Amino acid sequence: MRNAEHIQCARHIVANFRKRFSGVHYERMFWKACKETTEPLFNATMKEIQVLNPTTFYYFMEKNPKSWCRAFFREGRMCDAVENGLFRQFNLTIKGCSLPDYKPCLAITILLNKLKRDQSYWQVLPTGLNQFETRNLAESYVVDVDNKTCSCGVWQLNGYGHVHSVVTISYLKSDVGNYVDPMYYGAIYKNTYKYPMRGMNGSNMWPPTEFIPPLPPLKRKMPGRPKVNRRTDSSERGARYTVSKVGKRLCVVYETSRT
């Protein structure tokens, strides 16, 4: 599709990274970089990686950050996910079928409740007509309630906002759910998943044809001994702990029989 935005799964990038490099610290910094919503914050995190290990920095940059960092995602798509969590979202969709049609779905309601718990750390200052400045120590962001925008860029990406927008809407004594994009309403969610995935009959139900049926491919014997165990991912391989017996003394007890 020409207008579709192609995004890489950050979890797969990390899995491939483990095959060539080691270091949990770099993985944490990568997750921080891919979740940044502004280019200056992304550049600052990547600069830290470059100072610590230039090879790791160039490896991540070669993966095209515009396809895995939220700072470069297109606005208005109502999606800020950096990994492919298809099954988790599918399960949440099933649970959200009982929600009202014109209220946020279950997944968004859970996220909004979490943001409400963090709003006590932020201060709201009116700067204009429905325009506000949210402050938390050195951090400061501009929120426009009418246009549903925030200078952090999160509200434009996900459609339901961040703690900056939540604290601003709460300051106005309004319901945060009324400012969620209609894309997350129960009616839209139900309409998206109302088309079922049709099943397909097996080959025993296929109608016969006059053509010669295709033959299966020839079996090839691969070099080496065949593997029996399942191949595990690099993240599943745990360290093997063994205890060495080198230098240990054995205590032997001899029993004598009485005559």
Summary of the structure (lengths in Angstrom):
residues: 259
radius of gyration: 27.9
end to end distance: 95.6
largest distance: 108.1
contacts: 556
relative contact order: 0.10
helix: 42%
strand: 8%
